[in-house]
Amino acid sequence: MTSVTEHDTRHQIPPPGRVDYTRLRVVPAKYHARTLGTAAGLVILALVISSILGNPRWGWPVFAEWFFSEPVLMGLGRTLLLTLIGSALGFALGTVLALARVSSSPVLVATAWGFIWLFRSIPLIVLVLVLNNLGYLYERIFLELPFTGYRLFDYATTSLLTPFGAAVIALALNLGAFSAEVIRGGILSVDQGQHEAAAALGLPKAHQSRRIVLPQAMRSIVPTAFNEIIGLAKGTSVVYIIALPELFYTVQIIYRRNMEVIPLLMVATVWYLVILSVLSVIQYHIERHYARGALRTLPPNVFRVILDRLRLYPLAADGAAPDRVATPDETVVIPKANWAESLSRGGEVCIQNVTKNFGALRVLNDVSLHLPAGSVTAILGQSGSGKSTLLRTINHLERVDAGFISVDGDLVGYRHDGDTLYELKERDILAQRVNVGMVFQGFNLFPHLTALENVAEAPRVVAGLSRTQAEAQARELLARVGLSDKADAYPRQLSGGQQQRVAIARTLALKPKVLLFDEPTSALDPELVGEVLDVIKELAKSGSTLVIVTHEIGFAREVADTIVFMEQGRILETGTPEQVFSAPRHQRTRDFLSKVL
């Protein structure tokens, strides 16, 4: 019998006639054009620096005299203060305007658009002058209770609106108008599936915006936003028109007295370069923060790389490789889980005469279906038959045009009071969705959150669990789907099958009565389908109500109690797997099955 050592040694010896390349020295390829380009760039840079530093007409002694002078530093401080306050107010205003622009209210959309149109059109210098002379237009600023003559406050405009205040407001209004479109673009860049996943988990609208949408939008917002801030820092120079002594105006005053124009302009230029450099470093770290989950491996911090090269601080603590991504040929072991102990009792679903139109296209046509509590229903049909739309109406992700849906007798989207039905508000619909969990075809995991955070988010926010309780439950659920070692991995660091199992664990965290699966394996490679189906098979034994849209005929035959076949928005056939697969009553069902079986 060959030992392991002998086996390893045998494989290290090259076959006869072959060269053992492992013992040879490797010489990297040389790119002479790249080397010449680098050398030319260094020469040009040296010439420019020599020309600037060696020319006495630049007046470097004068530059050194005034660079840290008290007037310049005071002007610099005023510039930084204008930039800080203007940026904070401008982006706060821009966020409100952006949210108004994407709202469903036509009045809010029109108002926000009008504001943005107006203040993007007015030159900043004109805006500064108008606000500084506002006292000429309105001598007093007051707030009065209508029809009473009682004034809550009343101030002279000139005493309330100082030149500094006028400059801050002008900068904020200008930046708010431009930043609103930057923020709106970032919000629109977030995939619609992220909004749907957050809504399906019952997360409140404000939490969806703050925790799910904006962190992802920031990847698009930050680069352009910092361009706006840098532009604002330089744009503060326009306030010289109202004799406000910021950096540029201070420099102007000095060089008008000593006639040293170039050295004083260089003082201002270098300070602006310092401001830009600091903002660039801040931008780098903010972009790096919001890049979590966007890349499988986050590039190491540039400063940590330098420290690592100097052997002052090892890189492994900050730039370590993420958890290894599973490969399709790995054997995935899904632990047998007793889901019945941790899930709610299944709910009864009643679909009554549901119709849904997308414009002129009727997607669902008078659909009625009864799903008993604890049942497992598989919905089959060709693409475009209305399967996914029907699934989405059960948790009100799609609002029906006619008909009603109830879960355990409670109408979805409505409140029954006597002879009247009242349509629920969004917050009440979100509360209903806690009982109806949904696993999406494309996973729709939140990419900026780890697997653990994805699973723990809804229980913490919706169910009111503490962070410790939510994370403990999340770790247990991840263990049940065979992913206990992937709790700290981001979705992009997981295989497709692993992502779908995290999505299932996230849905189960709220212990819903009904579980909806929208083609849970269609986005997976064939090698990964089995690991997801194994989890669903275990869930089918839990007593929860499962509704599964799938093309996996063998899986549907094995797991489902009821098979539903849909065609052109109608239910053509319903029955047990034995009846539908062995003796379908409808000819269209027979034609469909003949192609897929």
N, C-alpha and C positions, 0 to 999 in steps of 0.2 A: 504494500500500500504506500502511495506517495504521500509524504508529509507536506504540510503547508509550506514549510521553509524550502523544501526541494522544489515544490511547484512554483513558488515565487522566483527562485533562482533560475529555473529553467526558462521562464518568460523574460528574464533580464538578459539572456544570452542571445545575440542576433543569430539567425539561421546562417548556415554556411554560405559564403559568397556575398553576404550583406555587410554594410558598414555600420558600426555602432555609432550613430550620430550623436548620442547623448554625451559622448566624451569630447566633442568638438567645440571650439570656441565660436561664439556667434558674434558677427560684426554687423551692427545696424546699417541699414541703407543710408547713403548720403545724398542729400539734395543740394547740389551746388548753387542752383538758382535761389533757393531759399536762404542759403548762407550769404550769398552776395547781396540779396535784398536786405537782410538784417544788418549787414555791415554798412550798406549805403544809408539806411535809416539812422544808424548810430552816428555816422559822419555828419549827416544833415542836421541832426539834433545838436551835435557838438558845435557846429558852425553857428547855428541860431543862438544858442546860449552864449557863445563867445562874443557874437556881435552885440547882443543886448548888454551883457555885463561889461564888455570892454569899451563901450562907447560912452565917453564922459557926458555927452549931451542928454543922456537919460537922467542924469542928476541923482545918482544913487545916494550920495550923502544927504541930499534934501529929503529923499524918500525915507531914509533911516531916521531923520530928525522928526518927521511928522507921523510915521506909521503908528507909533504907540502914544501919540500926543493925546492930551485930555479931550480937546474938541472932537478929534476924529473918533475916539473911543465912545464919546457920548453920542455922536451921530450914528456910529455902528450899533450901539445899544438901541437907539430909536428905530433903526431899520429892522433889527431882529424882533423888536416888540411888535412893530407893524406887521411883519411877516407872520409871527406866531398867532397874534389875535386874528388877523385877517384870514389866515389859513383855517383856524379852528371854526370861526363863524362861517366862512365860505363853504367849507365841506359839510358842516352841519346843515346849512341852508340847502346845499346841493343834494344831500341825501334825502331831505324832505321833498324837494322838487322831483327827484328821480322816482321816489316811491309814488308820488302823485301822478307822474307820467305813465307809470305802468299799472295804475289802479284801474278798476272797472267803472269808475265814475266819470262820465263825459265832462262834467263841470270841472272836476279836479284836473283832468287831463288838459282841458282847454286853458284853465287858469295858469297851470305850470308852464305850458307851452308859450303862452303869451308873455309871462315873466322872462323866460329864457330868451325868447325872440328879442324882447326890448333891451335887456341888459347885455346881451351879446352884441347888439347893434351899436350901442353908445360907446364911443371911445373912452377909455379910462380917464384920460386927462380932462375930458368934458364933464364926466361924472363927478370928479373931484371938485371942479370949479362950481358946478351947480349946487352940490351939497354944502360947499363952503359959503355960498351966497344964499342959502335957503332962508336966512333971516329976512332977506329982502322980499321974498315971495310970501312968507308966512311969519309975521312978527311974533306970534305966540304959538306954542304947541300945547294943546290941552285935550283932555278926555272928559266928555260931558254925558251925563245920563239923559237919554232921549226924553223930550217933552217935560223935563223938570227944571232945566236951567242949572242943575247942580253939577259942578265940575269936580271930578275926582282929583285932577291935578292940572296945574296951569303954570307954564314957565315961559320966559322970554326965549325965543329960539337961539339968539346969539349966546346966551349964557348956558344953554343946555347943550348946544352943538358946537364944541370947540373945533379948531382946525385939526387937531389930532383925531377927534371923534369923527369928523367929516371924512378924513383920510381912511380910517378903519372901516367905516360903513361903505365907502366907495369901493375899497379893495374887496370887502366881503361880498358885496352885491355882484361885482364883476366876476370874482372867482366862483361864487355860487352858481351863476348862470352857466359857466363853462364846465364846472365840475359835475353839474347835474347830468349832463350828457355823457360824461365819462363814467359816472356811477351807473346810469341807466344801461349803457353798453355792457358794463360788467355783469349787471343783473340778467340781461338778456342772453349773455354768453353761457349761463348755467343751464345745463340740460333740463328739459321739461320733466324728465323722469325723476329728478331730484325733488322737484316740487310735489310730484305725485306721491313719491315714497314718504316724504315728510307728512303730507296730508293723510295718507293711509295709516300712519302710525298715530294719528290724532294729535300731533304736535300743534300747539297754538300758533296762529299766524305770526305774531310778533317773534316767537321763538324760532319759527321757520326762517324768518328773515335774518335774525341775529346770529343763529347758530349754524344754519345749513346753507342758506343762499349767499349771504354776504361774504363768509370766509372763502367760498369758492370763487365768487365774483372778484375778490381782492386780487387774485392772480392776474386778472385783466386790468383791474383798476389801478394798481399801485404804480406801474411804470409811467402811465400817462398822468396820474395824479401828481407824482413828484415833478414831472415836467411843468405842471401848472404851479406848483409851490415854488420851484426855482424861478419860473417866470414872474411870480408875485414878488419874490425877494428882489429881483432886479427892477420890477415895475414900481416898487416903492419910490424909485427915484423921481417919478412924475409929481410927487407931492411937493417938489421944490417950487411948483407954480403957486402954491399958497404959503410960501416962505416957511415951511416946516423943516427944521434943521435935521434931516436924516443924513446918512453918510454922504451921498452925492452932493447935497446942498451945502453941507459943511465944507467939503473939499472945494466947492466953487468959491465960497466965501474966502477961504485961505488963499487960493491961487490968484484971486482978484486983488489981494493985498500985496503978495510977494512976487507975483508974475511968474512963478515957477509952475507953469501949467502941466507939463508932461510928468514931472515927479509926483505931483499931487494926484493927477489922474491915475497914475500907476498905484498910488496908495489905495484909492478906491477899487481899482481893478483887482489887486491882490486880495483885498478883503472880500470882494465878491467871489473870488476863486476859493477862498477859505470856506465861505458859506456854502458854496456849491459842493465842495469836497465833503464837508460834514453831512450835508443832505444826501449825498451819494452813498456814503457809508451806511447811514440810517436806512436808505432805500434798499441797499443790498441785504441787510439783515431782515427787514420786513418781508422782502420777496422770498428770502430763504425760509422764513417762518411759514408763510402761506404756501410754499412749495411742498410741504409735507403731504405725502400721499399722491402728489402729482407725478412723481418719478419713482421708479422701483428702488433706485439707490440715490439718495440725496448727496450731491457733491459735498465734500468736506469743506468746512469753513476755511477761507483762504488764510486767516491768521493762524489757525491751528496747523495748517500745512507748513507754514514758515517755522513755527515753533517745533514741529516734528523734525524738519530738516536740520534745525539747530540742536536737536536732541534735548530740548528743554521740557517738552511735554508730549507724551506719546499720542498719536492720532487715533488709536483704537478706541479710546474712550468716547470720541465724538464722531468719528467717521467710520465706525465699524460697519461691516456689511450687514444688510437686513437679513431677516429669516429667509432661508433658501426657498425658492419657489418650487413647488412640487412638479415633477415631470409625469407625463401620462403613463409611463411604464412602471411607476411605483405602485406597490400594493397598498391600497387604502383600506384600513380597517375601521369600520363604523361600529362603535359599541352598541350592543343591544340596550335600548333605553326603555324603561317603563314610563311612557309619556302620560299614561292615565293618572299617575300620582301628581303630576305637576300642571295639568291643563284643566281648563274649565269644562263643564258638561257641554256637549254639543248643542247647538241651537237649531231650531226648526226654521227653514227658509221657505217663504211662500211668495212666488212671483205671479202677479195677476195682470194679464192683458197688457204687458209692457210694450210700448212702442218708442223707438228712438230714431230721430232723423238727423243727418248731417247735411244741412242745406236741403237740396232737392233729393238727396239719396236717403232712402229708408233702410236703415241698418238692422233694426229690430221691428218685427211686424206682428203685433198682438201675441206676444210670447207669454205662455202660462206654464208654470212648473212648480211642483211641490217636492221639497227635499226634507225628509224626516230628520229629526235630531239624531246625530251620530252616524248618519249615512255617508257613503263615499260615492260621489257622482263624477263620472268622466264625460266631458263634452267633446264630441268629435265633429269633424266637418272640414271642408276645404277652406283654404285661406279666403277671407272676405265673407264668410258665412254669418258673421256676427257673434262668434263664440267669445272673443275677448271683450267686446262691448257689453255683452250680457253679464260677464263676470264683473266688469267695472261698475255696472249699475247696482250691484248688490251692496257695495259699500259707498255708493253715491259719488264715486269719482266721475261718473257720467250721470248727469241729471236726465231722467226720463221725460219724454214729451207727453206720454199718456200711460195710465196704469199705475200699479203700486207694488212695492216690495216690502215685506215685513220679516223680521227676525224675532222669533219667539213672541209673535203677536204685536211687536212694536214696529210701527211704520218707519221705514228708512226715509229720512228727509222731511217728515211731517209729524205734527202733534195732533192727536185726535181728541177733540173736546166736543161732546154732544153730537150735533149734526154737522159739525164744521171741522175741516182740516186746516191747520195753520202750518205754513212752510217754516221750517226751522232756520235759525240763523247759523252762520258758518261755525261759530263756537260750539253750538249744540250738535251739529253734524260731526264735528271732530270728536266730540265725546261719544257719539254712537259708533264711530269707526274703531274704537277700542275693542269692541266685540267682534269685529270682522277684520281679521288680518289678511294681508295680501302679499304673496311672493311674486315678484315681477319676472317677466321673461328675460330682461336685460340686467337682472340683479338690483340695479339702482341703489347700491351701497353708497354711503357718503364717503367720497374718496379722501377727504381731509381728516377723517376719524379712523382710529384703529378698529380692528375687529371687535375688541372689547367695548370701545366707546360706541360703536354702531349698535351693539346689542343693549347696552346699558342706558342709552340716551332717553328712549321713550318711557321706560319704567320710572326713571328719575324725575322726568318733567310731567308726565301724564298721570302716573300712578302715585306719585309723591314719595317714592322710596328715597332713602338717603343714598348718598354716593356709595357708601360702603355696602349697603344692602343691594343696590342695583348692580354693582360690579361683582359681588359674590354670586348673584343669580346669573349674571352674564357668563361668568366663568363656568358655572355648572352647565348652562345650555351649550356653550362651545364644547365642553367635554362630551356632552351627549351626542353631538354631531361629529365627534372625532377631531376637534380642532383646539384642544386645550393648549397645545404648544404654539398656536398662532394668535394668541390673544393680543399681542402688541404689534402685529403686522398690519400694514395698511392694505387696502383692497388690491392695489396694483402689484403687491408683493405676493399675491395668492393666485393659484390657478383658477380656471373658471369653475370647476367643481367645488373648490374650497369657498369661492365667493358666494356661490348659490347656497351652500350649507350655512354660511354666516347669515345670509338673507333669511333663511328659514328660522335660524335661532333668533334673529332680531324680531321676526313676526311673532314667534312663540312667547317672547318675553312679556307681552301684555296678557297672556293667557286668554286668547279670543275664543268665542264660542264657535265661530265659523272660520275656516282657513281656505283662502282662495289661491289657487296656483295657476298662473297664466303661462302655459307652455314652459314649465320650469327647466326643461332639458334642451330646448331648441337652440339655445345659444352656446351649447357645449360641444366639445369634440366627442366623438363616439366613445372614446376610452374613459371619459369622465361622466357619462350618463349614469352608469350603474351606481356610483357612490351617492348621487342625489336621490335616485329612485329608492335606494335602500332606506334612506331616512324617511321618505314619504310613506313607504310600506309600513315602517314602524309606527308612524303617526296614524295610519289608517286603523290601527288596532287600539287607539287611545280613547275612542268614544267621542272625539270631536267631529264636527261636520266638515267634510272636505269636499270642495268643488274644484275639479281639475280640468283645465283645458289642455289637451295633449294630442300629439300625433303618435305616441308610443302605444300601439294597439295591444301588444302583448302585455304591457304593464297595466293598461286599462282593464283587460280581461282578468288579470290576476287580482287586482286591488279593488275595483269598483263594485258596488252593489247595483248601481244603475248606470246605464249607458244612454246618453242623449245624443242624437244625430241632428245637426242643424244644416240648413241649406237656404241661402238668400234671406236670412233674417227670420226664418221660421223653424220651429221644431217639427221635423218630419217623423221622427221615431223615438220612442222611449221604451226601455225594457231592461231586463237583466242581461248580463254579458252573454249568457248561454243563448237567450232568445235572439238578441240583436246580431251576434256574430254567426250563429248557426242557422237561424231561420229568419232573416230580416223580412219585414212585411212590405216595406216600400222599395220600389225598383231603384230609386236613386241611392238608397242605402246599399243595396246589393252592388250597384255599379261602383260606388266609392270603395267598399270593402274589397272588391275584386282587384282593385289597383294597389291596395296597401297591404293586403294579407299575403 
